[in-house]
Amino acid sequence: MKRLLLVAAILTGAMPGARAQFASYVYSSQDILIGANIVQSGGVTGKGVTFGVIDTGVAAPWIGFSGGHVASTPTSVCVITPTCTQSLAVTDDNGHGTFVASEIIGSVPSAGFVGVAPGGNVVSVKVLNAAGSGSYNDVASGIVTAVNRGAQVLNLSLGPFVQNAQMIAAINYAASRNAYIVFAGGNSAQALNNGVNITGLTDAAIQHLMFVGSTNAQKVISSFSNTPGKGSFVSTTGKVTAYDSMWVMADGENIWGASNYSTKQYGYSYITQMSGTSMAAPQVAGALGLLISRWGFLMNTGTAATILELTASRMGNNAVNITDGDGFLRVDLAFQPIGALQIPVNGKLTPLANAQIVSSSAFGNLGKVSAVLQNAVAYDSFQRDFAITLGAAVAAKATTAPSVATAQVSGAIGGGARSLTDLGHGAWFATSFSGTPMSPLLPGMGDHPNPGLIVDPTLPPMNQWSVAFSQQGTYIGIGQGSNVALALSDARWGTQSAFFNGDTDTSGALLALVPAANFGAIGMKLSEQSHVFASVLAADGTTLAGLVPNGVRAKGAALGYTVAPTKHWQVSVTTSALKETNMMLGSTSSGYLGLAPSTFTASVGIGTNIDLGEGYQLGFDASVASTAPAANPNSLITNTSRLTSAAFGVAVSKSDFFAAHDKLGVAIKKPMRVYAGGANVALPVGTDDFGNPVIQPTRASLVPAASETDLELGYTRPLGRVTSAGITLMYRNQADNIPGARDAAAMLKFNAKF
């Protein structure tokens, strides 16, 4: 019978006086060279994978095989075939197989000895005798036996690989059971199979087959290593696959590994060194085991070998070639995505791009949505799932300087924004002109020196403005920016109410959620006891560009009626409607993180203002809104339930408090906040046995985890006929409905009329 010689495992130096003391040595430097240590530190150790070591046998009692990682009932051809020599008993009487197994699953952490896949298990099949030789039939039988015993990755540190019917049939069988097969490339410093093509393997077998050459620790090809050469496999379907595309390199010189030597004193605790492609091959087998341990479906898709081949570091001319094949094995690179990551949306994979949610204050920081998205995965071109920080794509309304409180008291928005001229006889004229508003950090500007707010470069300068005039209860005002609620309040009461210089009127809170809108408001007296008021706003790409994605629009309107049951008591009712496209209560979203393609919100507000006499006025206002979002199948957030939100505030003002014509105002407000509602998230969380995305339907509450409370104190007094001064203090607790956020501001103001 024709013999098959073991690939020369050059014993370069059994440790002199072999010892059981491991602590002074680091034996697994090849793990660092191939990046296996990085993968292991991430918790992937090959657990659950069974390796078939088809060799000279394995000394299972070796110290690094503890914990039952080597099958307790090893097999040899003495069991497989009816006749064999004593040297083919199950004991490793050569040492080669024990060494190979230790490179794959050995583990003596205290000594720094760690195999590539220390969490795996080994099925040992002895097919070579004490001299390291055996027959093609024996090896072929060993392949079949290992696969039948559950081996998923077969290591054959033997050769040379030649055309042989029994071997071809065994490899085809192994591949039909989805097993991967790794062969040592050979130590004859020649081309694989002398460049002759090999036929008979199926396409699946070729896909599952790898060859390994040897380098030194500097990644220079070993003098003894075979090369892939110019030959090819020609499959049973006629497909031609060059040897070099199936060939990778690994360190095969002076490698430390287990010895089968045992003494009464030290038992199986010895180590030795060997060199050869036999020592390089187990590293590739271990790498395959790590891949299928992490992504089990690679057993069914048969693409683990291709991943290692694609991610090997090119050598020589930096291309796949007939000397180095695909290059040097890099396990760490094999665990990185190949190709652009994609995310499954509505049954289709979508590129992982700049999708984002920018939350309005009504939703807080959308912490519960962010927490759910934090568990999302995306998929590379091999269908492998990778954790992504999708939760970071949910951005809260920025609360860093200049803060909302600062903006209000300094005249950027709100009651402090106006420059008021009292025309006498109940008439006044007001303007505001506060400059370009600050906006949240935009996508693609992560290197901006201010990580919170930036001046939006896409908007014209000084775009936040308003003009208003009121006379005897008739009011008209227009503007652009964030002061629509203030304009609505002025139109609503027809006089200087308790809400006049503050930001406590909440019936306009719904419309105020839209940033940078064009707005107008009007109020008209119907009688001495009643008047009507209305407001409209519109926002689109011309006002929102840069702040939000393209295609975002909003249109809103409010209509109300104010009546005075008595001379000193006013009651007002407001109805509002807001139609948003790619927005929801002022929150903007895009791409596969779209909250809703469109939403409609209706709001009802009721307020009262009481003149208590002697300059005191008391105001109370509250509003509640209901939002109906449209379903969004082209988003991970597939649909959102009906939302309920509300706001309320109380204000007290006193004229002539310390001096004639001065005014003191105190207010407390709960701004617009969502109180009920949730979103359904089609969350990709992993893969099934065939690499298909696993989608986990998940419910995320849209109710903020905190509730903002605003306190405001303002005082103004005249200093002379044309001058006045004032102080404004504002404090926001749980600012923008974000847990732990606080926002405070104080400002002294001086006004002079010219």
Secondary structure, DSSP 8 states (H G I E B T S, - for coil): --EEE----B-----TT--S--TT----HHHHHHTHHHHHHTT---TT-EEEEEES---TTSGGGTTTTB-SS-EEHHHHSS---GGGSSS-SSSHHHHHHHHHH-EEGGGTEE-SSTT-EEEEEE-S-TTSEEEHHHHHHHHHHHHHTT-SEEEE--------HHHHHHHHHHHHTT-EEEEE--SSSSBGGGG--EE---HHHHHTEEEEEEE-TTS-B-TT--B-TT-EEE-TT--EEEGGGGEEEEE-SSEEEE----BTTTBS--EEEEBSHHHHHHHHHHHHHHHHHH-TTHHHH--HHHHHHHHSB--TTTS-BTTTBT-B--HHHHTS--S--EEEETTEEEE-----EE--GGGTT-HHHHHHHTT-EEE-TT--EEE--GGGGEE----SSS-HHHHHHTTSSGGGG-EEEEEETTEEEEEEE--S-EEE--TT-TT-S-SSEEE-TTS-SS--EEEEEEETTEEEEEEEES-HHHHHHHHHHSS--TTTTSS---TTHHHHTSTTEEEEEEEEE-SSSEEEEEEEEEE-HHHHBTTB-TT-EEEEEEEEEEEEEETTEEEEEEEEEEEEESEETTEEE-GGG-S-SEEEEEEEEEEEEEEEETTEEEEEEEEEEEEEE---TTSSEEEE--EEEEEEEEEEEEESSSSTT-EEEEEEEEEEEEEE-EEEEEEEEEE-TTS-EEEEEEEEE-S-SS--EEEEEEEEEESSSSEEEEEEEEEEETGGG-TT-EEEEEEEEEEE--
